[in-house]
Every structure is written in C-alpha cells, then in structure tokens.
C-alpha cells in the first residue's frame, strides 16, 4: 500500500506532491489493490487521475481514507452526470429518447451541474428544453460534448 499511496501523493498538487512529475499516473488496478479501498470503477480511471491531480489537501503520507474520499466523490459525480444525461436523452426525439414522455424536462440547474458544461444561461431554460426536445442525433447514452 505504501508505494501506491506514495504514487497517489506524487500525482497530486498537495504538499509533498509533484503534479505527476514522473508522468506515470496511478491506475485503477493500483487503486483497487489498496487494502480496504472499495468501488473503484475501471471506466472512471481518467476521472480518478484528474481528481487526484487536482487534490491539494492530501496528507504526507496520503491516507487510505483520503483516497476513498476521492473515489467516492468521482463515483457520485459520474452517477449524477449519468442521471442527467439520461433525462436529456429521454427529453429528446433521438433514438432511445421518449420526447419527454415523463413530462419532466431537464432544467438549467441540471444542465449547469453536468461536469464540464459551461455557459448555461438561466434565462434560456425554455430554449434549451425546446432544442433538446427537437434533437434527433443524440447518442445513447448522450455525451457531455453533445450537450455542450
């Protein structure tokens, strides 16, 4: 565990970290190998790496609890994004969409909460909803790039 935790710290911007100066980011295999670490999702490797790199508050040495917090935060963000993207698709006329059959259009608050989505204007909610409803080319699942 000590070598992996040292790599996590090295990848971070915390005191004692080196912003991944060795150009070898920690992998999901390494994270999952840490004693007691749970819920590592292979599909989220790049998000874990980005969150670790952005971290400025790790201890030196980094603790298992700090790593688990990063994993839990990334997982929660990914799940929230997936739920909003599913609603965007449901609101659309794209394959897999339902033309807002649930009568619950996506809101500007939901759009603004999506990771990486920028410049959401609250005053344009009805226009966003109409554009999403008219969309016929969203992927299933819808991507963040398609929403932007």
Residue frames relative to the residue before (quaternion, step in Angstrom):
aa qw qx qy qz dx dy dz
X 1.0000 0.0000 0.0000 0.0000 0.00 0.00 0.00
X 0.6199 0.5894 -0.3502 0.3817 3.60 0.97 -0.83
X 0.6704 0.4971 -0.3110 0.4547 3.61 0.91 -0.84
X 0.6591 0.4931 -0.3101 0.4757 3.59 0.99 -0.81
X 0.6523 0.5015 -0.3168 0.4718 3.59 0.95 -0.83
X 0.6180 0.5257 -0.3422 0.4740 3.60 1.08 -0.66
X 0.6467 0.5046 -0.3173 0.4759 3.60 1.03 -0.76
X 0.6050 0.5394 -0.3525 0.4678 3.60 1.03 -0.76
X 0.6676 0.4870 -0.3035 0.4744 3.59 0.86 -0.92
X 0.6472 0.5331 -0.3157 0.4442 3.59 0.93 -0.92
X 0.6722 0.5049 -0.2851 0.4604 3.57 1.05 -0.77
X 0.6628 0.5470 -0.2913 0.4203 3.59 1.19 -0.51
X 0.4520 -0.6411 0.5412 0.3028 3.50 -1.42 -0.03
X 0.3764 0.7194 -0.4878 0.3207 3.56 1.24 0.46
X 0.6498 -0.4611 0.4037 0.4497 3.55 -1.28 0.21
X 0.7634 0.2762 -0.2432 0.5309 3.56 -0.70 1.10
X 0.5985 0.5426 -0.3508 0.4736 3.56 1.29 -0.25
X 0.2907 -0.7786 0.5383 0.1397 3.55 -1.27 0.34
X 0.4913 -0.6831 0.4304 0.3269 3.60 1.19 0.43
X 0.6096 -0.5877 0.3199 0.4251 3.54 1.09 0.90
X 0.0849 0.8399 -0.5267 0.1003 3.58 0.93 0.94
X 0.6719 0.4896 -0.3082 0.4625 3.59 1.11 -0.54
X 0.3824 -0.7664 0.4407 0.2685 3.60 1.35 0.02
X 0.6012 0.5099 -0.3740 0.4885 3.57 1.15 0.63
X 0.1426 -0.8264 0.5380 0.0848 3.60 0.11 1.23
X 0.5850 -0.5644 0.4509 0.3686 3.53 -1.18 0.61
X 0.3086 -0.7660 0.5411 0.1588 3.59 -1.04 0.79
X 0.6376 -0.5053 0.4007 0.4215 3.56 -1.27 0.22
X 0.5807 0.5666 -0.3749 0.4486 3.60 1.10 -0.58
X 0.6710 0.4807 -0.2937 0.4820 3.57 0.94 -0.87
X 0.6533 0.5134 -0.3251 0.4517 3.59 0.88 -0.89
X 0.6821 0.4903 -0.2882 0.4596 3.58 0.89 -0.93
X 0.6423 0.5403 -0.3205 0.4391 3.60 1.16 -0.54
X 0.5262 0.6354 -0.4151 0.3835 3.59 1.22 -0.30
X 0.5343 -0.6541 0.4429 0.3009 3.57 -0.87 0.98
X 0.8426 0.1746 -0.1498 0.4869 3.56 -0.75 1.09
X 0.5401 0.6045 -0.4216 0.4064 3.61 1.19 -0.15
X 0.0940 -0.8192 0.5658 -0.0070 3.56 -0.84 1.03
X 0.8408 0.2896 -0.1900 0.4160 3.50 -1.44 0.31
X 0.2875 0.7281 -0.5588 0.2738 3.58 1.00 0.80
X 0.1679 -0.7940 0.5824 0.0462 3.57 -0.74 1.14
X 0.4547 -0.7176 0.4566 0.2641 3.59 -0.52 1.17
X 0.6528 0.5404 -0.3155 0.4270 3.60 1.01 -0.77
X 0.7077 0.4591 -0.2543 0.4730 3.60 1.21 -0.37
X 0.2560 0.8140 -0.4962 0.1605 3.60 1.24 0.28
X 0.6970 0.4648 -0.3005 0.4560 3.62 0.75 -0.93
X 0.6353 0.5160 -0.3376 0.4650 3.61 1.07 -0.64
X 0.6219 0.5142 -0.3433 0.4806 3.62 1.03 -0.74
X 0.6566 0.5173 -0.3132 0.4508 3.57 0.91 -0.92
X 0.6629 0.4965 -0.3076 0.4685 3.60 0.94 -0.84
X 0.6626 0.5006 -0.3105 0.4626 3.59 0.95 -0.84
X 0.6342 0.5082 -0.3293 0.4806 3.59 1.01 -0.77
X 0.6547 0.5184 -0.3114 0.4535 3.58 0.92 -0.89
X 0.6946 0.4741 -0.2715 0.4680 3.59 1.01 -0.79
X 0.5371 0.6623 -0.3933 0.3439 3.59 1.21 -0.42
X 0.1085 -0.8085 0.5777 0.0290 3.56 -0.89 0.98
X 0.7113 0.4863 -0.2468 0.4435 3.59 1.24 -0.19
X 0.3459 0.7348 -0.5207 0.2633 3.63 1.15 0.28
X 0.4799 -0.6207 0.5397 0.3053 3.53 -1.24 0.60
X 0.2470 -0.7184 0.6185 0.2010 3.55 -1.31 0.18
X 0.4325 -0.3219 -0.7879 0.2974 1.57 -0.59 2.45
X 0.5921 -0.5660 0.4493 0.3568 3.54 -1.27 0.55
X 0.3284 -0.7570 0.5322 0.1894 3.59 -1.02 0.78
X 0.6294 -0.5206 0.4179 0.3978 3.54 -1.28 0.38
X 0.6273 0.5424 -0.3387 0.4446 3.61 0.99 -0.77
X 0.6447 0.5127 -0.3255 0.4643 3.61 1.00 -0.76
X 0.6448 0.5016 -0.3174 0.4815 3.59 1.01 -0.79
X 0.6492 0.5137 -0.3243 0.4577 3.60 0.93 -0.86
X 0.6202 0.5412 -0.3412 0.4540 3.59 1.03 -0.74
X 0.6408 0.5060 -0.3257 0.4768 3.60 0.96 -0.81
X 0.6585 0.5059 -0.3111 0.4622 3.60 0.88 -0.92
X 0.6690 0.5025 -0.3016 0.4571 3.58 0.87 -0.92
X 0.6543 0.5138 -0.3099 0.4603 3.59 0.98 -0.84
X 0.6550 0.4974 -0.3081 0.4780 3.58 0.92 -0.89
X 0.6552 0.5145 -0.3160 0.4541 3.60 0.91 -0.89
X 0.6649 0.5026 -0.3054 0.4606 3.59 0.93 -0.87
X 0.6439 0.5131 -0.3178 0.4702 3.58 0.99 -0.80
X 0.6567 0.5080 -0.3084 0.4642 3.58 0.94 -0.88
X 0.6580 0.5021 -0.3125 0.4661 3.60 0.96 -0.81
X 0.6492 0.5052 -0.3197 0.4704 3.59 0.97 -0.81
X 0.6363 0.5168 -0.3258 0.4711 3.59 0.97 -0.83
X 0.6578 0.5218 -0.3136 0.4434 3.60 0.90 -0.93
X 0.6533 0.5123 -0.3182 0.4577 3.60 0.97 -0.81
X 0.6665 0.4826 -0.3058 0.4789 3.59 0.95 -0.83
X 0.6566 0.5044 -0.3160 0.4632 3.59 0.93 -0.84
X 0.6115 0.5302 -0.3483 0.4728 3.60 1.10 -0.62
X 0.6519 0.4993 -0.3122 0.4778 3.59 1.02 -0.75
X 0.6009 0.5395 -0.3560 0.4702 3.60 1.05 -0.72
X 0.6670 0.4857 -0.3066 0.4745 3.59 0.86 -0.93
X 0.6488 0.5298 -0.3199 0.4427 3.60 0.90 -0.91
X 0.6773 0.5009 -0.2877 0.4557 3.58 1.04 -0.75
X 0.6642 0.5484 -0.2904 0.4169 3.59 1.21 -0.48
X 0.4697 -0.6288 0.5356 0.3117 3.50 -1.43 -0.02
X 0.3882 0.7172 -0.4811 0.3216 3.58 1.24 0.40
X 0.6522 -0.4662 0.4025 0.4419 3.56 -1.29 0.24
X 0.7600 0.2810 -0.2453 0.5322 3.57 -0.68 1.09
X 0.6098 0.5410 -0.3430 0.4668 3.56 1.27 -0.28
X 0.2925 -0.7770 0.5387 0.1432 3.55 -1.25 0.32
X 0.4876 -0.6863 0.4327 0.3225 3.59 1.21 0.43
X 0.6152 -0.5871 0.3117 0.4240 3.55 1.08 0.89
X 0.0979 0.8361 -0.5291 0.1070 3.56 0.91 0.93
X 0.6674 0.4913 -0.3171 0.4611 3.60 1.10 -0.52
X 0.3919 -0.7634 0.4377 0.2684 3.60 1.34 0.05
X 0.5961 0.5167 -0.3767 0.4856 3.57 1.17 0.62
X 0.1490 -0.8253 0.5378 0.0869 3.58 0.10 1.23
X 0.5737 -0.5710 0.4591 0.3661 3.54 -1.19 0.62
X 0.3207 -0.7635 0.5370 0.1606 3.58 -1.04 0.80
X 0.6295 -0.5114 0.4053 0.4218 3.56 -1.25 0.25
X 0.5960 0.5581 -0.3697 0.4435 3.61 1.07 -0.62
X 0.6552 0.4924 -0.3129 0.4799 3.58 0.99 -0.80
X 0.6553 0.5109 -0.3209 0.4546 3.59 0.89 -0.89
X 0.6779 0.4939 -0.2884 0.4620 3.58 0.91 -0.90
X 0.6477 0.5340 -0.3160 0.4421 3.59 1.14 -0.56
X 0.5244 0.6409 -0.4160 0.3758 3.59 1.21 -0.34
X 0.5375 -0.6441 0.4506 0.3054 3.56 -0.93 0.96
X 0.8481 0.1760 -0.1446 0.4784 3.56 -0.77 1.05
X 0.5461 0.5904 -0.4210 0.4194 3.60 1.20 -0.13
X 0.0840 -0.8244 0.5598 -0.0082 3.55 -0.80 1.05
X 0.8332 0.2908 -0.1988 0.4262 3.51 -1.39 0.34
X 0.2818 0.7374 -0.5563 0.2596 3.60 0.99 0.76
X 0.1813 -0.7936 0.5779 0.0584 3.56 -0.75 1.11
X 0.4538 -0.7211 0.4575 0.2545 3.59 -0.53 1.19
X 0.6563 0.5388 -0.3124 0.4260 3.58 1.04 -0.76
X 0.7019 0.4694 -0.2605 0.4681 3.58 1.24 -0.30
X 0.2461 0.8167 -0.4998 0.1505 3.60 1.22 0.30
X 0.6980 0.4674 -0.2992 0.4525 3.62 0.74 -0.96
X 0.6332 0.5170 -0.3374 0.4669 3.60 1.06 -0.63
X 0.6236 0.5166 -0.3387 0.4792 3.60 1.01 -0.77
X 0.6589 0.5158 -0.3097 0.4516 3.58 0.91 -0.94
X 0.6635 0.4959 -0.3057 0.4694 3.60 0.95 -0.84
X 0.6556 0.5082 -0.3142 0.4617 3.59 0.96 -0.83
X 0.6415 0.5042 -0.3193 0.4819 3.59 0.99 -0.82
X 0.6555 0.5197 -0.3109 0.4511 3.58 0.92 -0.89
X 0.7050 0.4621 -0.2628 0.4694 3.59 1.01 -0.76
X 0.5394 0.6615 -0.3925 0.3426 3.58 1.22 -0.42
X 0.1248 -0.8111 0.5702 0.0372 3.57 -0.90 0.98
X 0.7132 0.4840 -0.2489 0.4417 3.60 1.23 -0.17
X 0.3415 0.7360 -0.5224 0.2624 3.62 1.15 0.28
X 0.4700 -0.6293 0.5410 0.3007 3.54 -1.21 0.61
X 0.2475 -0.7215 0.6171 0.1933 3.54 -1.31 0.20
X 0.4242 -0.3290 -0.7897 0.2970 1.54 -0.58 2.46
X 0.5853 -0.5637 0.4609 0.3567 3.53 -1.29 0.52
X 0.3249 -0.7543 0.5399 0.1843 3.57 -1.03 0.77
X 0.6314 -0.5177 0.4177 0.3986 3.53 -1.30 0.37
X 0.6311 0.5417 -0.3392 0.4397 3.60 0.97 -0.79
X 0.6444 0.5155 -0.3266 0.4608 3.60 0.99 -0.74
X 0.6537 0.5000 -0.3117 0.4749 3.59 1.03 -0.72
X 0.6369 0.5232 -0.3405 0.4524 3.60 0.93 -0.82
